């Protein structure tokens, strides 16, 4: 009887301090492949081609490819303040064991619009060039939610693994 009590007590203690066997642990390998993304928000002073103190709406779409080793590249098209812009982002990311993470990348605007976009409405402000930082959460099912962590923008979006 005494040994059963000790075994039961030990088992309860072990279960209470050990992580559950069903808990998923994430790492950089958890982000691998090409994701279709969309985002919306507003941009403030640094990347804003308009007068100081105003916020400009933006929305966009594109693809982002993660290599599973902490590196990514993206091709984006977006509307900012009514003008269309496109470009590439290359950078790095880190995935934490709980599925959250951060990324930093450098945006380089395209000088001319991609095929199919009207040239008359194409304008990439030079202020957009530079580093962009984000925080993200892996939701599961190939979905990642992200937000900008730059002081000059309020942007949120979702990326879905392409199949």
RODO-2510 file (C-alpha; in nm, 4 decimals, decimal comma):
residues 163
     n   res          X          Y          Z
     1     x     0,0000     0,0000     0,0000
     2     x     0,2774     0,2391     0,0952
     3     x     0,4680     0,1707    -0,2304
     4     x     0,1533     0,2360    -0,4415
     5     x     0,1077     0,5684    -0,2632
     6     x     0,4715     0,6652    -0,3297
     7     x     0,4464     0,5652    -0,6970
     8     x     0,1206     0,7594    -0,7376
     9     x     0,2644     1,0656    -0,5617
    10     x     0,5844     1,0522    -0,7661
    11     x     0,3830     1,0187    -1,0885
    12     x     0,1684     1,3206    -1,0028
    13     x     0,4730     1,5314    -0,9194
    14     x     0,6468     1,4261    -1,2400
    15     x     0,3403     1,5057    -1,4512
    16     x     0,2977     1,8439    -1,2877
    17     x     0,6536     1,9625    -1,3606
    18     x     0,7206     1,7956    -1,6970
    19     x     0,5906     1,9548    -2,0178
    20     x     0,2965     1,7644    -2,1617
    21     x     0,3912     1,5067    -2,4214
    22     x     0,1332     1,6521    -2,6613
    23     x     0,2745     2,0071    -2,6426
    24     x     0,4276     2,1115    -2,9757
    25     x     0,7692     2,2702    -2,9785
    26     x     0,8615     2,5013    -3,2667
    27     x     1,1920     2,6103    -3,4204
    28     x     1,3172     2,7692    -3,7441
    29     x     1,2380     2,4471    -3,9320
    30     x     0,8706     2,5114    -3,8518
    31     x     0,8712     2,7861    -4,1175
    32     x     0,9702     2,6338    -4,4479
    33     x     0,8167     2,6797    -4,7887
    34     x     0,6385     2,9499    -4,9817
    35     x     0,3615     3,1451    -4,8114
    36     x     0,0969     3,3677    -4,9718
    37     x     0,0532     3,6744    -4,7559
    38     x    -0,1749     3,9730    -4,7237
    39     x    -0,1486     4,2715    -4,4940
    40     x    -0,3209     4,5994    -4,4102
    41     x    -0,2502     4,8948    -4,1872
    42     x    -0,1064     5,2404    -4,1945
    43     x     0,2372     5,3905    -4,2153
    44     x     0,3468     5,6925    -4,0154
    45     x     0,6254     5,9447    -4,0425
    46     x     0,9453     5,7689    -4,1541
    47     x     0,8073     5,5905    -4,4617
    48     x     0,5301     5,8452    -4,5187
    49     x     0,5686     6,0497    -4,8371
    50     x     0,2975     6,2865    -4,7132
    51     x     0,3153     6,5705    -4,4570
    52     x     0,4354     6,4874    -4,1055
    53     x     0,1672     6,4024    -3,8540
    54     x    -0,0473     6,2080    -4,1000
    55     x    -0,0938     5,8342    -4,1283
    56     x    -0,1298     5,6764    -4,4708
    57     x    -0,3295     5,3566    -4,5257
    58     x    -0,1633     5,0638    -4,6932
    59     x    -0,2550     4,7119    -4,7976
    60     x    -0,0678     4,4492    -4,9894
    61     x    -0,0092     4,0951    -5,0975
    62     x     0,2780     3,8783    -5,2091
    63     x     0,4726     3,5616    -5,1523
    64     x     0,7361     3,4902    -4,8934
    65     x     0,9710     3,1933    -4,8985
    66     x     1,1307     3,0669    -4,5766
    67     x     1,4181     2,8178    -4,5933
    68     x     1,3665     2,6530    -4,2538
    69     x     1,7100     2,7783    -4,1454
    70     x     1,6162     3,1347    -4,0472
    71     x     1,6357     3,3087    -4,3866
    72     x     1,3535     3,4424    -4,6040
    73     x     1,2831     3,6379    -4,9198
    74     x     0,9594     3,7998    -5,0326
    75     x     0,8066     3,9649    -5,3371
    76     x     0,5386     4,2187    -5,2457
    77     x     0,2910     4,4463    -5,4220
    78     x     0,1040     4,7005    -5,2145
    79     x    -0,0959     5,0162    -5,2224
    80     x     0,0233     5,2996    -5,0014
    81     x    -0,1795     5,6170    -4,9891
    82     x    -0,3431     5,5235    -5,3195
    83     x    -0,0197     5,4628    -5,5132
    84     x     0,1006     5,1171    -5,6052
    85     x     0,4500     5,0006    -5,5099
    86     x     0,6338     4,6691    -5,5330
    87     x     0,9623     4,5274    -5,4218
    88     x     1,1569     4,2542    -5,2533
    89     x     1,2431     4,1840    -4,8921
    90     x     1,5320     3,9636    -4,7795
    91     x     1,6081     3,8889    -4,4199
    92     x     1,6239     3,6559    -4,1250
    93     x     1,3803     3,5141    -3,8705
    94     x     1,3878     3,3325    -3,5375
    95     x     1,1129     3,0967    -3,4183
    96     x     1,0730     3,0446    -3,0429
    97     x     0,9677     2,7071    -2,8938
    98     x     0,6146     2,8417    -2,8280
    99     x     0,5579     2,9319    -3,1959
   100     x     0,6156     3,3054    -3,1625
   101     x     0,9027     3,4730    -3,3381
   102     x     1,0563     3,7821    -3,4901
   103     x     1,1948     3,8759    -3,8282
   104     x     1,3970     4,1573    -3,9746
   105     x     1,4334     4,2255    -4,3437
   106     x     1,5445     4,4885    -4,5900
   107     x     1,2896     4,6186    -4,8395
   108     x     1,4152     4,7175    -5,1833
   109     x     1,1553     4,8819    -5,4083
   110     x     1,1295     4,7944    -5,7773
   111     x     1,2010     5,0936    -6,0037
   112     x     0,9271     4,9892    -6,2463
   113     x     0,5950     4,8167    -6,1889
   114     x     0,5647     4,4414    -6,2373
   115     x     0,3911     4,3251    -6,5534
   116     x     0,0200     4,4019    -6,5436
   117     x     0,0322     4,6960    -6,3002
   118     x    -0,0492     5,0378    -6,4454
   119     x     0,2620     5,2554    -6,4653
   120     x     0,0614     5,5760    -6,4177
   121     x    -0,0233     5,4880    -6,0589
   122     x     0,3137     5,3369    -5,9669
   123     x     0,5271     5,5190    -5,7123
   124     x     0,7593     5,3722    -5,4497
   125     x     0,8659     5,6450    -5,2059
   126     x     1,2369     5,6283    -5,1276
   127     x     1,1467     5,6391    -4,7566
   128     x     1,0231     5,2793    -4,7859
   129     x     1,3723     5,1458    -4,8546
   130     x     1,5355     4,9964    -4,5485
   131     x     1,4872     4,7625    -4,2557
   132     x     1,1470     4,6320    -4,1549
   133     x     1,0828     4,4382    -3,8345
   134     x     0,7951     4,2067    -3,7468
   135     x     0,6687     3,9774    -3,4749
   136     x     0,4713     3,6678    -3,5680
   137     x     0,2874     3,3665    -3,4309
   138     x     0,2578     3,0297    -3,6007
   139     x    -0,1117     2,9487    -3,5737
   140     x    -0,0994     2,5998    -3,7231
   141     x    -0,2302     2,4488    -4,0427
   142     x     0,0309     2,6445    -4,2379
   143     x    -0,0951     2,9829    -4,1114
   144     x     0,1202     3,2597    -3,9637
   145     x    -0,0136     3,5885    -3,8203
   146     x     0,2226     3,8856    -3,8118
   147     x     0,2463     4,2504    -3,7080
   148     x     0,4967     4,5239    -3,7788
   149     x     0,7096     4,6224    -3,4809
   150     x     0,8484     4,9364    -3,6442
   151     x     0,7672     5,2627    -3,4691
   152     x     0,6369     5,4227    -3,7887
   153     x     0,3750     5,1667    -3,8915
   154     x     0,0719     4,9767    -3,7707
   155     x     0,0456     4,6762    -4,0005
   156     x    -0,1076     4,3326    -3,9480
   157     x    -0,1333     4,0368    -4,1791
   158     x    -0,1606     3,6670    -4,2386
   159     x     0,0571     3,4286    -4,4377
   160     x    -0,0723     3,0909    -4,5585
   161     x     0,1507     2,8086    -4,6751
   162     x     0,0929     2,7436    -5,0450
   163     x     0,0254     2,3846    -5,1403
***
